[in-house]
Amino acid sequence: MRALLMPGQRELHFKKEKPLRRRSLADAVARLPVEVCVYSRSWRQHDEPARQDCTAHLVHDLLARQAQRLVIDTRNIRDTHDERTLRGALGPLPSASQLVYEHVDSTSESLLWIADIVAWSYGAGREWRKRIDPILHSVVDLD
């Protein structure tokens, strides 16, 4: 992923890229040996409840897959919302699940850029969804 950075760039943030570069990045990510699952829920005024519903379902699915690590892009003070949801989803004995989670800055974890590119592309509609289709394993619609 770091090979996709332009000189002087510390991270990929898809929203800030120009359209031609977005196409190039989406196509490059679609060729990676990864599987991506998109969790989707609509929202009206506040996005936080939708995010937390998606997070809770993600944790449930990760536990079913016996995943061991979840890395989430930090939102600084808003990380407390995620932490509350994660603790609730992991139950009274979180260590029994073997799943650990952490919030990190996207400049230090380049795999978070894949999530950013896929989320943006999925939300942008048909043309962009087609670009990421090769790595799109599933879509979980929570509406």
N, C-alpha and C positions, 0 to 999 in steps of 0.2 A: 504494500500500500504506500509506503514512503517513497517508492520510486515514481509515484504519480504526482508528487508535489512539484510545484514550480519553484524555481530558485527564490529563496527567501521565505517561502511558505512554511509554516509550522504545523498546519493541519489542513484537512479538506473540510470545508463547510459548504455544502452543495448550493445552498441558497445564495451564497455570495459569488458563485461562479457565473461566467458568461454562458449563454446558451450553447455555443459551439463546444466549449470546454465541458459543459454538463453532458452533452451527448458522448463525447470521448470518454469521460469518466464512467458514465453508466455502462457503456459498452465494455470497458475494461473490467469493471466489477462483475459484469454478467459472465465473464469468461473465467472467473475464479472458481476453485474447487470448494465452494461453500453452498450451504442450504440456508435459506432465510424463510422465516415464518412471520407474517404480518398480522398483528392484532389490531382490530379496527372497531371503534365505537364512535358514533356521532355525538356531538355536543352543541349546545346552544350558546350559553353565556360564559360558562367557565369550563376550561378544558381539564382541570385537575381531577374531577370525578371520573371522567372517561379514561384518563391516564392510569388512575389507580385501579379501575376495573381491568384494564388491559394488563397491568402489572400483576395483579392477583391471578389472573388466568395463565399468564406466562409462568409464574412460579409453580402453579399446579402442574403444568405440562413439563416443566424442567424436572420436577420431582418424579414424575412418571417415567422420565427418561434417565433417571438417576444421575442427573447433571451434578457437577461438583462446584461450579463457579459461575456467578452472574456478575458481569461488569456493566455498570450503568453510567452514562454521561452525567457528570455532576451539574446540578442546577443551583448549587450553593445552598442558600437558606431553604429552598424548596425541597431539598433532599429529605427533610424530615417527613414530608408526606409519603415519599417512597418507603422510607424506613418503617413507618407505622404500618403500611400495607404489607411489607415484606415480613415483619414480625408476626402479623396476624395470619398471613398465608402459611408461614412455617410452623405455626402452632406453638404449644407450650414447651416443646423440647426441640428447638431448632437445630441443635447439634446432632440430633438423631438422624436428620435428613442428609447430612454430609454436604449440603449446599451452603456455600459461603457467598456473600455478596459484598460489593464495594462500589462506591461512587468514585470515579476518577475524571480528571480533566481530559478532554478528547485529544489534547496535544500529546499526552503520554500513552495513549492506547489507540493505535491506528485502526484496529478492527472496529472501533466505534464509527469510523467513517463509512463503513459499509452500511451500517444501520441508517445513518443519516442519508446516504444516497438512495437507498431502497425506500425509506419512508417518504422522502420528497418525491421520488419517481412514482411511487404508488399513488400518492395523493394528487399528483399532477394530471392523472388521467390516462386514457387509452394508449396514446403514442409512447408515453414514458413507461407505462406498465409493460408494454411489449418488449422494451429494451432490457428490463430486469427479469423477464419471464424465465430465462434459463436457470436462474438460481432461486426462484420463488417456489419453495416447497409447498406452502399452504397459506391460506388466509383464514383467520379466525374472526368472523364477524360477530360482534357481541351485541348488536342491535336487536 
